[in-house]
Amino acid sequence: MGKWMDHLTEVLPEKQVMTELADRHSYSFDASFGEYMPEAVVQVKNKHEVASVLKLANEYKVPVYPRGSGTCLSGGPLPVHGGIVLDMSQWPEEIDVHADDLIVYVSPSVRTGDINQAAEAYGLMYAPDPSSAHVATIGGNLAENSGGPRGLKYGVTKDFVIGLEVVTPEGEIIKTGGQTIKNVTGFDLTKLIVGCEGTLGVITEATLKLMPKPPAVQTLMVSFDDVRVAGQAISKTLTSGILPSKMEFMDQPCIQAVENFRPAGLPVEAAAVVIIELDGRPEAINVEKELVENIMKEIGATRTTVPETGEEAERIWHARKQVSPAIAKIKPTKVSEDATVPRSKIPDMLDRLNEIKEKYDVEVVVFGHAGDGNLHPNVLCDKRDQEEMERVELAVEELFQAAIDLGGTLSGEHGIGTMKAPFMESELGEAGLDMMKRIKDSWDPNNILNPGKIFPEKGQKLVLRNE
Amino acid sequence: MGKWMDHLTEVLPEKQVMTELADRHSYSFDASFGEYMPEAVVQVKNKHEVASVLKLANEYKVPVYPRGSGTCLSGGPLPVHGGIVLDMSQWPEEIDVHADDLIVYVSPSVRTGDINQAAEAYGLMYAPDPSSAHVATIGGNLAENSGGPRGLKYGVTKDFVIGLEVVTPEGEIIKTGGQTIKNVTGFDLTKLIVGCEGTLGVITEATLKLMPKPPAVQTLMVSFDDVRVAGQAISKTLTSGILPSKMEFMDQPCIQAVENFRPAGLPVEAAAVVIIELDGRPEAINVEKELVENIMKEIGATRTTVPETGEEAERIWHARKQVSPAIAKIKPTKVSEDATVPRSKIPDMLDRLNEIKEKYDVEVVVFGHAGDGNLHPNVLCDKRDQEEMERVELAVEELFQAAIDLGGTLSGEHGIGTMKAPFMESELGEAGLDMMKRIKDSWDPNNILNPGKIFPEKGQKLVLRNE
């Protein structure tokens, strides 16, 4: 070990290499579960440094774990086998908008929210809006293929990437895709690398697609006294010729939690609310707003609130963003899931979640991007209570199975990482998983880049308890 | 050879195996260049038959060439190394719309236009609209990641595929993706296989995304007396907050050809026309129509025609569709290209095309999906004239180089196939191409599935002349 560490300071400026325990500790966890201590942390600032680190890592067979700001909910940056954490957050920030081509070039360290802000100066929009956009880096978003509320109408991170500069696991610098929207020159490595959770390459630059910013938005908040009806209202709207930019769901415990945390005037008596955002030309939105109000009345909503000012609308969306911090106040530990089902199965999934809650006597609250079937059931618990955590593990396992049973998937937007790896084969089958593994093995023969993620290790099981 | 052929009739019903010369001849060409005779043609009708053929092919090391209706413009289905053509066109047709989930399940033999028609019955739309949608199969569209005019606003085939059933090159049946819009469970094999030109798997079922059909459309036809200004008008529109569903370009020779072929009232005096389609709510379209008219007046268009009835608009779009057959009347051979550049580079690309035309004294006409930079320069020639074809080869090579120089790509929507393989390394670099090859090798170790496509063979060059 000593030898590769000495070699590190030869290929990188000394102050970019950290080996002190205190420094390493800050890189031992992310926003998910588990703590793993790396042996060294390196702060890279250009593609050549990344290439040098990866070549060295291959020479000494040391694992390398790329990391942005560490907001990952599935363990993406966790150094589960020690080795080197590749901290990308100190990379010089670059946001270069080419308005005429409707594209922007960004460096991996840029915060996602800043990209949209830069685009707005040109009347343009970068659509993906994960809730962590104000802290998370675009590099992390690309690695995990992050989603967000606007995914309903506009798609997720992957849908907005047209080109990448990537350092391969063996340290070669390649370009994928390009600067054009249409491109069928060979295999789509761009869309393979986006969402690979940092296992196939380190992204050092990205070319993202921008679009004209819709000139107007309109929010509606709809209350229901039955969660199933709220679920049905979503399918009903989407089959009525209307495609809202956002359709978010919150159940009663979430509403209650937000009101206890920072009162926002949400309807605490409602069993659930659906918050809708329409965007487009004001003339079109006025028509769609009335159509949505009628649909909601017909299907049995108890109330539809239509904020009249931008500030009122902002207050509702702010309340939605407070769900995560608010429910974190209820109990010390929050297991945040993102199992996703076909839209029409949302009412069934809500039923299954209710059954699971009863069966294992665990506290489950539900919110999320219901418009695209991407719910976020959160199990609230206390990780110091080993007996409770055992029940939580069983509940989470059953929750994954429920999503798969209903034709859904383990993860809509958080990624597989460490936690969901044991369940991959149940969704993909042995042959399906093998085809993924073949790509990994052919690109990274020494298994250097982010090992221990996506692919289950022998005998691996879901563990939320401390060892 | 005899042995594998005997074996074929053991794994498939006899009448699905064709070895007569006359039958094989119909499968020796597509809509591009070159004729290659297969040794056998098999008509497969279910995934198990596909799996059996591929397992047998691996046993005997015989190449297998999947084929839809053979409309490919880049040689995708050509059996360049003989072997077996896998005819997918006789597969039972299945179009199963699940309106509540906004998805449709289709079998590979279905014609793409029929999918959109089935969706319309539910007020929904399947957006990708390649010009060959009335003949091409969705299987071929998936293999090639076909585009079309509506790609400007809605994206290409790949953007509408959420799940696949695939037979791997070694004959394993796998599922990729699923039924949900958001899905980050492992590597995105779906988007890797779509556009792989049939080299990584045989698609036996696809789950496609549908969307609400926009309630109204409005066409505008804009004339210019300068092609460069026409090119600028495209960028100008797109940076004015308007995203049309289509923006098509035709230069004067194309306009002239259509009017000579089937008169449609196009402005023959114009240097170029841009045909625009806006879609959405009628209230919004009315506003956007006026905005576009103003932009065109400001930038120096000579005339903007706004058809008042659906029939008039239909006549304009029909004229656009006639370009390909119309220019085919000018000279016996048509080399149809689809090199694509960033939108802002369209005027420069038009200049470069003009230079190439002069330099090699060849006839080049230009039309295409200019809104996304995807022009179709067509070189009109006579393949019996060897001297002319030599100049055409040089002109086409320079045209590819021009696209790459301008930050563009070899192919926007037609694919690499046989013709463009020799130019892959100049766009991707050695390491970039190697990463693609690693995937191919790991999935298809015996190089059974569609060999001779995408990856250049030793010493391969562009050849349009007959040997």
Interface residues (C-beta under 8 A of the other chain):
Chain A: H98 A99 D100 D101 L102 I103 Y122 G123 L124 E144 N145 G147 G151 L152 G155 V156 K158 D159 T168 E172 I173 I174 K175 T176 G178 Q179 T180 I181 K182 N183 V184 T185 G186 F187 D188 L189 K191 L192 V194 G195 C196 L200 M211 P212 K213 P215 S235 L238 T239 S240 G241 I242 L243 G280 R281 E283 A284 N286 V287 E288 T340 V341 P342 R343 S344 K345 H369 D372 G373 N374 G407 G408 T409 L410 S411 G412 E413 H414 G415 I416 K420 M424 E427 L428 G429 A431 G432 L433 D434 M435 M436 R438 I439 K440 D441 S442 W443 I454
Chain B: H98 A99 D100 D101 L102 I103 Y122 G123 L124 E144 N145 G147 G151 L152 G155 V156 K158 D159 T168 E172 I173 I174 K175 T176 G178 Q179 T180 I181 K182 N183 V184 T185 G186 F187 D188 L189 K191 L192 V194 G195 C196 L200 M211 P212 K213 P215 S235 L238 T239 S240 G241 I242 L243 G280 R281 E283 A284 N286 V287 E288 T340 V341 P342 R343 S344 K345 H369 D372 G373 N374 G407 G408 T409 L410 S411 G412 E413 H414 G415 I416 K420 M424 E427 L428 G429 A431 G432 L433 M435 M436 R438 I439 K440 D441 S442 W443 I454
